[in-house]
Amino acid sequence: MPSIVAAIEMGGTGCKVAISDDNGQFTEQYSFQVVTTTPENTLGEIHDWLALKKSERPFLAIGIACFGPIDLDKKSKTYGYITTTPKPGWQYVNVVGAFHDLNVPIAFETDVNAPAMTEAALRGDTSAAYITVGTGVGVGLAIEGRPIHGLLHPEGAHIKPEHISGDDYPGCCPYHNSCIEGMSCAKAVADRLNILPSQLNTIPDDHPVWNIHAYYIAQLCASIIYLTSIQRIIIGGGLMKRQILFKHIRKHVQQILNGYMDLPAITQNIDEYICPSQLGDLIGIQSAFDLAQTVIQK
Ligand SMILES: [Zn+2]
């Protein structure tokens, strides 16, 4: 049986914190939004809200789905930290440690591995990939109910892609320039148009930039398919609110695979194979609730 748990969804621009209902589901009444500023302010605000609400609605664990890279090795001195993020001021920030004094078990995972686990469980799939496309691009993998860890966690968005014909954008990843993230994050799209990422919503669906953008996300999908044979790819994040992107990505994936994976999931039912989350914007916070359930002593 699920219990009352708390969830923190840590994003590069905003964080959401919530306490679940008795069944471990989201409830509007017990949720709180925080704009991501400095680590001290952001984690402090989240901590204080949870400390205040704990007496009113005692939760048994906290699940944190966090932007990365993060340290998931429990034997490491920096377990629970954000590590080499390009986000200014957030390198080597102890996220898990900020909540130890609340005296409940804490589950920590990436903001893409956790949704992959929740999506696979929701749909009864044995595996799922979750890609987020927004300020950054990330990919998480869950196989047989478990998130993929190892050296670190999947960082598939930093694969170097082939450039689409006519696209001379040099890329914006501070580490690799023209990796998939550097070619397809919000800044990359905005740079091609000489606008700010916040102005992207003024660009119409039929602008050619979306087809260019989708080509890079499609290469990530194709790499995941070849490497993992994953059962489904779910794509979320701010940019994916533009539904036309799904159409472009699916078309490019079919063209890239070029008939090699002759399977109904790819050739006939790709709309269900590469799809948005069933939970919409709640996937992040629900995945953190689900994480929290895994560390409750029953
Ligand atoms: Zn990169």
Boltz pocket constraint, residues with backbone or C-beta under 6 A from the ligand:
constraints:
  - pocket:
      binder: B
      contacts: [[A, 157], [A, 158], [A, 173], [A, 174], [A, 175], [A, 176], [A, 177], [A, 179], [A, 180], [A, 181], [A, 182]]
      max_distance: 6.0
